[in-house]
Amino acid sequence: MTDRTAAGGAASEDAAHALLASLPETLPREEILAINSGSKSDIHTERTYAYNGWTFTLPPGVFAPGDTSRIVHDRLLDGTIPVKGRSYAAMGVGLGVEAVIAGSLGAREVYAADVHPDSVATAAAHYRDIVGDRPDTVFRPLVSNLFEDFPDTARLDVITFNPPAVSTRTSEDPTVVRNVCVGAGIVLRFLDQIVTRDLLAPDGEVHLVVSNTAELRRIVGHAIDAGFRPVVLHRQTWEGDNCQAYLFKLIRHHAA
């Protein structure tokens, strides 16, 4: 496995377009299917997941984090994505690892958001069991299709999202589709809602994981057109396939 990281502030427009041009093309359908073969075959069973000494219980239908999710978890835990004292939204929170990390590190406010009610309930249970009540942290579990049910007053310092953006349908199981291969459209709506609802606080950051199993260039190009400036915080590859996963930090141009 190859693991490369980089850091930096908001890119200029020229640098953003240079980054876009450097990104790999979407993998062919056959490669995407091979990479995802057998994925999530156990999603309708009860499972456990361990991270950072914590144990999480997953009821049937709740997504178990994979390698790309752990990119976000690790960068939250090591402070690359700073949440202490900040308003944070974990989009697609699943079983709740991101929310638990943010609460443990002293985020001012934690939105644990997912379109799937059982995932929100699971994340809330894990947060209560592991983090508990913190006097300086407000925990907000929220069933929401992207930001549709966020309050109008929400202003977020940090948003993370590892979207189900795989471009090829890898299963006919609707639960797998919801968790893996909705496609690029969900990311485009995510970015558009941040802009149209003015959800980012001044100097707010979006941290987005996308790989070349998705329409990577289309997604990043849309972000640039919407006024975001992307910086690569982390790029990861795996032995045995051509998948490349990127963690982008996106900052709105007017806030840079």
N, C-alpha and C positions, 0 to 999 in steps of 0.2 A: 504493500500500500504506500502511495506517495501522499505526503501531506505538506502543503506549502501555504504559508501565510504572508500577508502584507498588511500594512496599515497606512492610514493617511486621512486627510480631511476631504472636503468636497472637491471634486475634480472640476476643472474648467470645461466649458462646452467642447472645445477641441479635444481635450483629453477624454471626455466622455464618448465622443464619436470614434476616437482611436481605439478605446476599449471595446466598443461595440464591434468594430471591424475585426478585432483580434479574437472574438469569441468563436468557438467551434460551431459548425452546423449541427442541426438536430440529427441524431443517429437514425439510421434506417430502421424501418418497422421490425425487421427480423432481429436486429440486435437488441432493440428495446424489449421485444418479447422474450428473448433469451435471458436478458438481465433480470427480468421480472418473473421468470418461470417459477411456478410454485409459490409465488409470494402471497402472503396473507392467507395461506391455506388453513390456518388455525384460528382465524379471526372470530369464528362462531363458538369458540370454546373459552373457558375461564383460564387465564394465564397469570403469571407473575413476571415482573420486570424489576431489575435491580439497577440502581444508579447511585453513585456517591455514598454508598452505605445505606441508602433508603430502599425499601421494598414496596413496590406498587402492585396492587391486585387489579387485574383487568377483567371485567365481565364480558360476556360475548358481545361482539359488535364494536368494542372500543379498540382503537388503533394502538398497536404496540410500536414504540419508536424504532426506527431503523438507523442506518448509518448517517443519513442526511439530517435526521432529527438530532442525533448526538452532536453534530457540528454546532447547532444552536445551543444545546445544553452546555457543551464544554465552553463556549465563548461567553455565555452568561456567567458560568461559574468562575471563570478566570478573570472576569472583569473587562474583557475585550468589548462586550456589550454592557455598558454601565447602567445599572438600575437603582443603586442606592439613592434614596431620597427622591426618586423620580416616579412619574406616572407611567405605568407600563401596561401594554396589552399583549397577551399571548393569543394570537389568532390561530384557530384550529388547535385548541389546547390539548385535546385528546385526554390522556390519563392524568395530566397535570404537572409533569416534571418542570416545565418552565415556570409555572406559577409558584411551585414549591421553592425553586431556586430564588426567584425574585423576592418572595416573602422572607426567606431565610437571610437574604442579603440586605434587607431593610428598604425595599421599595416603598415609596409613599402610598402608592395605589396600585393594585393589581387587578386588571380585567382578565378573567379566564373565560375566553369566548370560543364557542363552537356551535356549528349548526345542529349538532347531534346532542339531544337532551341527555342521553345516558352518559356521554363523555363529560358534559359539564357537571353532572351529579358526581361522577367518579373523581374528577379533578377537585371538586369542592370537598369531598370526603378525604382525599389524600392531603389537601391543604390543612384541613382541620386536625388530622391525625399527626402530621409531621411538623407543621409550622405553628398551628394554634392561633390564639389571639395575640396580636402584637399591637401595642398602644399607638404606634406611629405608622401603621400600615392598614389601609382599608382594602378589604378583599371583595371583589365584585364578580361572582360567577354569573355568566350571561349566555343564554341561548340566543344566538343571532346568526343570520345569514350574512356573513361578512360584518359590515358595520351597521346594518339596517336597524338594529334594535339598541344601538348605543345611544345614550342620552345626548341631546343637542349640546349640552354643556361640556361634553368630553373634550379635553385637550391633552394629547398624549406626548410624552417626551420620548418614549421608545415603543416601537411596535416590532414584533417578530412574526414571521410567517414562513412555514415550510409547506407550500401549497401542493395539492394533489394535481400537478400540472403535466404529468406524463402525457405525451401527445397521442399515444396509441392505446386503444382499449385493451387492457391485459386480462380482463375477465368479464364474464356476463353477470357476476354477482354484484348487485347494486351496492352492497356494503364495501366491497373492494374498490369499485369505481369511485365511490364517495371519498375514499381515503387515498387513492392512488392516481387515477387517470381521468379527472374531470376535464383537463386540458387547459390551454393558456387563457381561456376566457375568464376563469375565476381570478387570475392574477391581474388581468387588465381591469376588471371591475373593482378589485381591491385597491389598486392605485388610483383609479378615477374617484372612488368614494373618499379616499383620504384628501384629495384635492377639492372636490366639490363641497365636502362638508367641513373643510378647514380643520381637520382633526389633529394636525401636528402643532404642538406648542412651538414657540420660537426656539430654534436650534434643535428641534425634534429630529429623530432618526428612525428610519425604517430599515430593518435587517431582514433580508429576503434570501432564501435558499432556492436556487434553480439549477438544474443540471441539463446536459444536452440530451436527456431523454424527453425533455420538453422543448417547446419552440423558444429556445433561449434568446436568440437574437431578436425575435419579435417582441418578447417580454421586455428586454432591456431597452430596445428602441422605443417602445411605448412609454417606458418610464422617463426616458430622456425628453421625449416630446411633451410629456406632462409637466416638465419643469424640474425633474429630479436629476441629481448628478450622482452617478454610481461610482463607488470605489470597491475593489475586491479586497475583502478582509481575509478570505480563506479560499483556497482551491484544493480540492481533493480528488485523487484518482485511485483506482483499484486495479490490482494485478488481475489479468485474465479477461478484461473487457476494456472498451473505449469510453466508458462513462467518465465525465468530468463534472463535478459538482462545485458550485460557487456560492459563497456567502457574500452578498453585496450589502454594503451600507449605502443607503439612499438618503440624500439630504435635498430638501426642496431648494431650488435656486435662489428664491427670495430670502431664505433663511441662512444661506451660506455666507 
